[in-house]
Structures are given as C-alpha cells and as structure tokens.
C-alpha cells in the first residue's frame, strides 16, 4: 500500500526548491541488501543551500531520514514514512585538494574514492577507507574505521545542516567521536568534511590499499547482498567470535543467512524480506546473550515500519 502523496504540499511550501522530490520511491534498489518498502518521499537536493532551504520550509511534524549508498542499512518492509534525503551529484560527491595536505570531500563521496584521491595526491593516512563500504556521510556519523585507522584519526572538521535548515561547521572536538559513534545530533545532515593527510610515497600507499583490498576479499562476503558488519564489537570481545561460539554460523531465517565466511555479516541469499534479515539479527543477538552473556548492539541502521 503506497503512502499518501505529499509532494504537492512540499512544493507549495518550498516554491524555490531546485532539488527533486519523488513520491513512493522504492528503496530496495538503493540498498545493498536489496530489501525494503518505499520512501513516502525521496528528496535529492541540488546542493547544500538547496538542502538548507528545503529543511527550513519542511513542516516540523514530517520525519526526515537520511540514507547514503545503502551499505549499512535495512529498510523495513513497510517503507519509510516522511521524507528520505539522499545526497548525490557533483555538489556532494566532489573531492578538492586544499592547503596543508588536506582533502575536502562531499558526504556522498564513496569512502573508496577518498582513499584513491589521497593516493593520487601521494597523501598517506587515508588508505584504510579502501576497506570501508559506504560513503563519507556514514563514516562521519559512525566514526567508521578498518585496518588500523578510524575517521577520528584524520578528520579536521565537518559541515552539516540542522533539521531547522541552519548550516553549521563542526570541529573535530564537536564531533564527539567514540567507537562507531558520534555525538552530533542525529537530525544533522552532514554535507562535507575536511581530512588531514600526510606526505607519503605513492607506491607504498597503493601497496597498502592493495593489501586492504586483498584482506577484505579474503575475509568478507563482499560479492553477496550484505550490509557490511552487522554488530559492534562489545567491550572485551569480538562480535564474530561470539556469534560463531553461539552456533550461529550459517543460521538461516527465510532468505536471510549468517555468512559462512564471516559470521558478523548477514546475507540476502535471494528472496529475503527485511523482516527475515532483521529477525535473523535479533535471533543471533538472543543466542549470543544466552551463550556468553554478551549483548550485541546493531551497527547496521534500521529504518521504517514493518509491513
């Protein structure tokens, strides 16, 4: 059942809008799991100013959800009410070299693209982004990291837009980084970020990126329909080891399966629903708690309503 079409009212409230509004946009094709219902409205802003204008005119009672490349995301089968904002295009996907061995990237930029731009500029310290699925916006929100590096190690500042449409700059300290988390209010939509590299040998940087790629391909089911790492590592433990010890490797619910290759990854084997995937994750959490006493917390974001 589609949501009511509210796009005419949104256009009326923001007549100078330059971005695109689409009613009842299917979200399954925009997520790596390839599951989920529609967005009531999908908004793709033209640039940061357009985003700020839209949010300043959007009625406060309409919920807003932000999605990136869809790699770390479950959209529930009933879809997402309100407005889903997805950044894209040159305005949010460009990388610019700045003074002092710094790169500024729009938050729709894939993490791997930032790693490649740093290598092209012979800047060391950003190669770990080669091993992170998703885009810069998600990396900021979750302090993404892999292979010995984290976003907190290289971020100088970020820019974002509040729910009220105010454009704000966030210093590194303002980000409040901790393990896979930032304390910036959840309604802030990041638009760009400035990263600090250091001069390096290009051949060595490329070799490190190749190492990260090989390690990821050998250990993770990257060719499957998966959302990336499912649960955060708990204090004093590794999620995949706890899941394995609880007998969950290969566990299935409907078309969803715990990866045989890396059991902190869930897979859509074909025909899974969002409910299958989320239900499997909750069953894994239950079994791990019963087996070890550890409580796993979702790293994958889950949005929307059940069918």
C-alpha positions in Angstrom: 0.0 0.0 0.0 1.6 3.3 -1.1 1.9 6.3 1.3 -0.2 9.4 0.6 1.5 11.7 -1.9 2.6 14.8 0.0 4.9 16.1 -2.8 2.4 18.8 -4.0 2.3 20.3 -0.4 6.1 20.2 -0.1 6.5 22.0 -3.4 3.9 24.6 -2.3 5.8 25.1 1.0 9.2 25.5 -0.8 8.4 27.0 -4.2 12.1 27.9 -5.0 13.2 24.3 -4.5 15.8 23.1 -7.1 16.2 19.5 -6.0 14.0 16.6 -6.9 11.0 15.2 -4.9 9.7 11.7 -5.8 6.7 10.1 -4.1 6.7 6.5 -3.1 10.2 5.8 -4.3 11.1 2.1 -4.0 14.1 1.8 -1.6 15.1 -1.8 -2.2 17.1 -0.9 -5.3 19.0 1.7 -3.3 20.3 -0.6 -0.5 22.9 -3.3 -0.6 20.5 -5.9 0.9 18.0 -5.2 -1.9 15.1 -5.3 0.5 12.5 -2.9 2.0 9.5 -0.8 1.1 9.2 2.6 -0.4 10.1 6.1 0.9 7.0 8.2 1.2 9.1 11.0 -0.4 12.6 10.8 -1.7 14.4 14.2 -1.9 17.6 14.7 -3.8 18.9 18.2 -3.1 20.7 20.2 -5.7 23.4 21.4 -3.2 23.9 22.4 0.4 21.9 25.6 0.1 19.0 23.8 -1.5 19.0 21.3 1.3 19.1 24.0 3.9 16.2 25.8 2.2 14.1 22.6 2.0 14.6 21.8 5.6 13.8 25.3 6.7 10.4 25.1 4.9 9.6 21.4 5.8 6.8 21.2 8.4 8.3 20.0 11.8 5.9 17.1 12.1 7.2 15.4 8.9 10.0 12.9 9.9 13.3 13.0 8.0 15.6 10.0 7.3 19.0 10.3 5.6 20.5 7.5 3.5 23.8 7.2 1.7 25.0 4.4 -0.5 22.7 2.0 1.4 25.6 -0.3 2.5 24.9 -0.2 6.3 21.1 -0.1 6.2 18.0 -2.1 6.5 14.8 -0.5 5.2 11.8 -2.3 6.7 9.2 -3.8 4.5 6.5 -1.2 5.2 8.7 1.5 4.0 9.8 4.9 5.5 7.2 7.5 6.3 8.0 11.2 5.8 11.0 12.4 3.7 14.1 10.3 2.9 17.0 12.5 1.9 19.7 11.1 -0.4 22.6 13.3 -1.3 24.2 12.9 -4.7 25.7 14.6 -7.7 28.8 16.8 -8.0 27.7 19.1 -5.2 28.0 16.3 -2.6 30.4 13.9 -4.4 33.4 16.1 -5.2 36.9 15.9 -3.7 39.1 19.0 -3.6 42.7 19.3 -2.5 43.3 22.1 0.0 46.4 23.6 1.5 48.3 21.7 4.1 47.9 18.2 2.7 44.2 18.3 3.2 41.3 16.9 1.1 37.7 18.2 1.3 35.1 15.7 0.3 31.3 15.9 -0.1 29.5 13.4 2.0 28.1 11.4 -0.9 31.6 10.5 -1.9 32.3 6.8 -1.6 34.9 6.0 1.1 37.0 4.2 -1.5 37.0 7.3 -3.7 38.5 9.3 -0.9 41.2 6.7 -0.5 42.0 6.8 -4.2 42.1 10.6 -4.3 44.6 10.6 -1.4 46.8 8.1 -3.1 46.7 10.1 -6.3 47.8 13.1 -4.3 50.5 11.0 -2.5 48.9 11.6 0.8 49.3 8.9 3.4 46.9 8.1 6.3 43.6 7.6 4.4 44.2 4.2 2.8 42.1 2.5 5.4 39.0 3.9 3.7 39.6 1.5 0.9 38.2 -1.2 3.2 35.0 0.6 4.3 31.8 0.2 2.3 29.6 3.3 2.1 30.1 7.0 1.8 31.7 9.8 3.8 28.4 10.8 5.5 28.1 7.4 7.1 31.8 7.4 8.1 31.2 10.7 9.9 28.1 9.5 11.7 29.6 6.2 12.8 33.3 7.1 13.1 33.9 4.4 10.5 37.2 2.5 10.7 39.1 -0.5 9.4 42.5 -2.0 9.1 44.1 0.1 11.9 42.5 3.5 11.0 39.4 5.4 12.1 37.7 8.6 10.9 38.6 10.3 14.2 42.3 9.9 13.2 42.0 12.0 10.1 39.1 14.4 10.4 39.7 18.1 10.7 36.1 19.4 10.5 32.7 18.7 9.0 29.8 20.7 7.8 26.2 19.9 8.2 22.6 21.2 8.1 20.3 21.0 11.0 16.6 20.0 10.9 15.7 23.7 11.1 17.9 24.4 8.0 20.9 26.0 9.7 24.3 25.3 8.2 26.9 24.6 10.9 30.6 23.7 11.0 31.7 21.0 13.4 35.3 20.9 14.7 36.9 17.6 15.5 36.1 18.1 19.1 32.4 18.9 18.3 32.1 15.5 16.6 32.3 13.7 20.0 33.8 10.6 18.4 33.9 7.2 20.2 33.9 3.6 18.9 31.5 3.6 15.9 29.7 6.7 17.1 29.5 10.5 17.0 27.5 12.6 19.5 26.5 15.1 16.8 22.6 15.3 17.0 21.0 12.7 14.8 19.0 15.2 12.9 22.1 16.9 11.4 22.8 16.0 7.8 26.5 16.2 7.0 27.3 17.8 3.7 31.2 17.8 3.5 34.3 17.1 5.5 37.9 18.1 5.6 40.5 15.4 6.1 44.2 15.7 7.0 46.7 13.5 5.2 50.5 13.5 5.4 53.1 13.4 2.6 53.8 9.8 1.6 55.2 7.6 -1.1 52.6 6.9 -3.7 53.8 3.4 -4.4 53.7 2.5 -0.7 50.2 4.0 -0.3 48.9 2.0 -3.3 50.5 -1.2 -1.9 48.7 -0.6 1.4 45.4 -0.2 -0.5 46.0 -3.4 -2.3 46.7 -5.1 1.0 43.4 -3.8 2.4 41.6 -4.9 -0.7 43.0 -8.4 -0.5 42.4 -8.8 3.2 38.7 -7.7 2.7 38.1 -10.0 -0.2 39.6 -13.0 1.7 37.6 -12.4 4.9 34.3 -10.8 3.9 31.4 -11.9 1.7 31.7 -8.7 -0.4 30.1 -10.3 -3.5 26.9 -11.1 -1.7 23.9 -9.0 -0.9 25.0 -7.9 2.5 25.0 -4.7 4.6 28.5 -4.9 5.9 29.5 -5.5 9.6 26.2 -6.2 11.4 27.1 -5.7 15.1 29.6 -3.6 17.0 32.4 -5.4 18.8 31.5 -5.4 22.5 34.0 -4.3 25.1 36.4 -7.2 25.6 35.1 -9.3 22.8 34.8 -9.7 19.0 31.3 -10.0 17.6 32.1 -12.6 15.0 33.7 -14.9 17.6 30.8 -14.6 19.9 28.4 -15.3 17.1 30.4 -18.4 16.0 30.6 -19.7 19.6 26.8 -19.4 19.9 26.5 -21.7 16.9 25.1 -19.1 14.5 27.5 -19.5 11.5 25.2 -20.3 8.6 22.0 -19.9 10.5 19.0 -19.0 8.3 15.6 -17.4 8.6 13.7 -17.3 5.3 16.1 -16.0 2.6 18.4 -14.4 5.2 21.6 -16.2 6.3 24.5 -15.6 8.7 27.6 -15.6 6.4 29.6 -18.8 6.5 32.7 -16.7 5.5 32.4 -14.1 8.2 29.6 -14.5 10.7 29.3 -10.8 11.6 27.8 -10.4 8.1 24.2 -11.2 7.2 23.3 -12.1 3.6 20.2 -11.9 1.5 20.6 -15.3 -0.3 17.7 -14.3 -2.7 14.1 -13.5 -1.8 14.7 -12.4 1.7 12.5 -9.8 3.3 13.7 -7.0 5.5 11.8 -8.8 8.3 13.9 -12.0 7.6 17.2 -10.1 7.9 16.3 -8.1 11.0 14.7 -11.2 12.6 17.8 -13.2 11.9 19.9 -10.5 13.5 17.7 -10.5 16.6 17.9 -14.3 16.8 21.7 -14.0 16.7 21.6 -11.4 19.5 19.5 -13.7 21.6 21.7 -16.7 21.1 24.9 -14.8 21.9 23.3 -13.4 25.1 22.2 -16.8 26.2 25.6 -18.4 25.3 28.1 -15.8 26.6 26.2 -13.1 28.4 27.3 -10.5 25.9 24.7 -8.2 24.5 25.4 -7.3 20.9 24.4 -3.9 19.6 23.4 -3.3 16.0 26.0 -1.4 13.8 23.6 -1.6 10.8 21.0 1.1 10.9 17.4 0.1 10.6 14.7 2.5 9.3 11.0 2.4 8.6 8.0 0.4 9.6 7.1 -3.3 9.4 4.8 -4.4 6.6 
